[in-house]
Amino acid sequence: MFELADGARLVATVCAVLALAYLFARVEVEIEGEAGWAANLPTWRIEEHLLLDIFWGGRALTGYHLWMFSFIGLVFHFPLFFMGQWSWQLEATIMASIMLFWIVEDYLWFVINPAFGWRRFKQVHVAWHKRWALGAPIDYWLFGAISAVLFWYGA
């Protein structure tokens, strides 16, 4: 059996999350094109609701995003089912990985999307991210910090 040391396991996990985020961003660019947040997809949408303001950053909830978020959550949890193991530390690492995945995937969607590019990654061009600070959506900062704490706890 081959096992990595704790530090190497964290580095390998983060590298795998970054690779997955890149690949999924490529898929989403192919699916959504220039119309972010499933604006032109044939899916249902809930545009406004108090719970969306609290838990979803004020963005619309779409059928596309509901199923994609559920799918990614299960994919990241799949190793636990495969190994038949669970612990709070493993769960923390998985939740940290999911948060990092969505931050990086979302940013890469802009960077690799021919309709945007990193120069257009600004609040004026990205209506579905409602709240920004220091040049990025507040979600990035909030979930980035939570992700770091969860990675630390899971180590």
N, C-alpha and C positions, 0 to 999 in steps of 0.2 A: 504494500500500500504506500502511495506517495502522498505526503502531506507537506504543505507549505507552512513556514513560520508565520506568526500573526501579521507582521508587517508586510511580508510578501503576499499573504492572502488578501490583505486590504488593497494593495497595489493591483493585484490581479483582478479583484472584484471591480475596482474603479475603472480599470482599462476595459474590462468586458462591458461594463455599463456604457462607457463612452462609445465603444464600437456598436453596441445595440442601438444607442441613441442616433448615431450617424445613419445606420441602415434604415431605421424607422423614419427618420426625417426624409430620407430619399423616397421612401414609399409614400409618405404624406404629400410631398411635393408633386409626385406623379398623380395622386388622387385628387388633391385640392387645386393644384395649379396656382394661379395668382390670387385666388379667392380664399383667404385664410378663414379659419374657424368654421369650416364646412359651409361657407356662405352660399355656394352654388350647388351643393349636393342635395339629392332627393331624400332628405331626412326630416323628421319632425324637429321642432325647435320650441323651447320655452324661453322667451326673451327676457322676461322680468318676473322675479319672485324674490321675496325677502331672503329665503335660504340661499339663493344664487349669489346675492350680495355678500352674505356671511361666509359661505363655504366655497364659492366658485369664482371669486374675484369680480363679481358683477357680470361675468360672461354668460352668454346663452348656454343652456343645456341642450345638446342635440342628441338624437339617437346615435349618430356616428360616434360622438365622443363618449357617450355612456357605454357603448359596447367596446370601444377601443380601450378605455380606461379599465374596464372590467377584464378584458383579455390580457392586458399588460400586467395587471395585478395577479392574475392566475399564473401567467408565465413566470413571473418572478418568484412565486410561491411553489412552483412545480418541483424544484429540487427537494423541498421538505417532504412532499408526498413520496417522491422517488426514494429518498433515504429513510423515510419512516421516522424522522426526528423533528422535534420542535423545541425551542426554548425562547425565552424573552430576548436573549442576545441574537439568536438567528433572526427573529422577527424584526428586531431593531435594524439589523443589517439589511434585511429585505426592504423595509420601509425607507431607509436611507437611500438605498439603491434606486427604488422607484422614484423618489423625489428628485434625485440627481438626474436620473434618466429623463424625466419630463422637462426639467430646466434645460438640459443640454439639447434634447431633441427639439424643443420649441425654438431655442436660439438658432440651432443649425437649420431649421426650416427656413428662416429668414436668410441666413448666410448662403445656402446653396440654391435657393429659389431664384431662378433667373428674373422673376418679376420683382424681386426685392433687393437682395444683396445686403451686406452689413451696413452700408451707408444709409439705407432707408430704414434701419432698425431704430425708429424714433416714434414717440407717442403719436405724432401727427399722422403717421402713415399706418398705424396699427390700432384701429379703433376697438378691437376686441380686448386689448389689455387696457383696462380703465385707469389703473393707478400705477404711477411710475415714480421712481426715486433714483437719483444718481445715474441716469441714463439707461435704466432697465426696469421692467415691471417689478413692482413690490413683491410679487409672488417669488421671483427669482431670489431675492434677498432673504425673505422669510423662510422659504423652504430650503434654501441653501444652508442657512444657519441650523435649522432643525435637522437637516440631513447630516451635517457635520457632528452634531451632538449624538445622533443615533448611531453613526459610524463609530464614534468614540465608545459609546455604551456597548455596542455589539462586538468590539474588539476583545 
